[in-house]
Amino acid sequence: MSAPAIADDTPHTYYLDSVNGKDSANGLSDTTPWKTLAKANAAEMVAGSKIMLKRGSSWSGQLWITGSGSEANPIVVDAYGTGNRPVLKGDTEACLYLEGDFIEVYNVQIGVDSDQGRCSWAGIKVGGSNNVIEQNYITGAAAGVYIETSAKGTAVTSNEFVNNNFMSKLTPQEENDNDDSGAFAMLVQGDDSNIGWNTITGSVAFSYDYEWDGAAVEIFMGSRNYVHHNLAFDVDTFTELGTSRNDDGSTNDPDGTSGNVFEYNGIYGDRSRSGIVTRGPTKDNGEIETNGPVFGTVFRNNSMNLPNADSEGVVCYAGCTNAHFKLSQNIIVAAGKSAYGDSTFTANDHNVFYGGQYQMTAGTANRRQDPKFDPNKPLHLLSGSPAIGLGVKAFNPLDLDGVTVGSDGNIEAGAYEYVD
């Protein structure tokens, strides 16, 4: 990497314009912008620094932020000017890498939905902590946002994830069984993330191993992540959770994957096949579950409508117990199987289940009835729905529309309050 353009502790705002910029300019104003990402990558980024990307511009390659901001003075990547979002794309492992802490990214398009110019693995890779990704358009990657195990406290909010449907591994079964992977809007291996108010479409792709694969929010090894108020359409799975084991059967993390909470999310679409898949420690044949156990997952006030004949709404297997899973105040509609849980799992209450097979203990105050979704407003309720007033606790002040929960005296099951 070349020497920094300005090597001091003073924060600067750097401007980039891929059309009219010049690397011979000083880059310090919108009238003297740089042209290439190389100049931005070489700039000294300290707390309070900014990188401003010209709208209508496009760059191939990686923007790599190695410096760190502070809570009061983050490093910011944002757009300036008028027109379409600036685009970061190209055959690079990650189009934007946030290696440092306290970095905020706004109003950028990450990737393109094409084999030519897509980010080869991640749209945005997050290695540092306390970073913010907000109001961006992220497309075409194997993992739209990849949060590494080193990252803590990442906020991924109010973004649009579209067709992150690229498989990073796709091999015929006879070559290597069960290794296909990809089509993640978000892959979360870090802890304490806030993932909310995003729209997610098209995270589904062909797989030799699974027929189809993909997920809106895949959590593997991450703990205490909060996933809320996201709307997902045509994603293969909304979320699957797992951990990793060493060769001796021990987990890499003594606590494993634990304490992840999902609430007020909506999942629907003909291509969607699962709402949540999680697991305990041991397979039915007594063998160790390689990707388990996952502890303390909470799934509450979510709505799903999965008409796919192969769909399974909720799955908790491999010795699932109440220590692994809690299921409350959801609406779960799946044509294939509405719910599966081992007999050792009983912590499910005030849910509405409807559709295919139901293979779960009866739980408390659950209803197996048509929830009466409004055909003109996906996942919203019609008058007379059994979900109206079924809830007993307001876990969040707002529903997925931003309506105050319980404002009319009722708390509904599902992600949306009933509004007359």
Secondary structure, DSSP 8 states (H G I E B T S, - for coil): ----SS-SSS--EEEE-TTT--TTS--SSTTS-B-SHHHHHHS---TT-EEEEETT-EEES-EEE-S---SSS-EEEEEESSSS--EEESSSSEEEEE-SSSEEEES-EE--SSTTT--SSEEEEE-SSS-EEES-EEESSSEEEEE-TT-BS-EEES-EEE----EEE---TTTSTT--EE-EEEEE-SBS-EEES-EEE---EEETTTEEE-EEEEEES--S-EEES-EEES-SEEEEEE--B-TTS-BSSTT-EE--EEES-EEE-TT--EEEEEE-SB-TTS-B-TT--EE-EEEES-EEEE--TT-EEEEEESS--TTTEEEES-EEEEEEEEEEE-TT---EES-EEEEEEEES---BS-B-S---B-TTSTT-B-TT-TTTTT----SSSB-TTS-BTTTTS---SSSS----
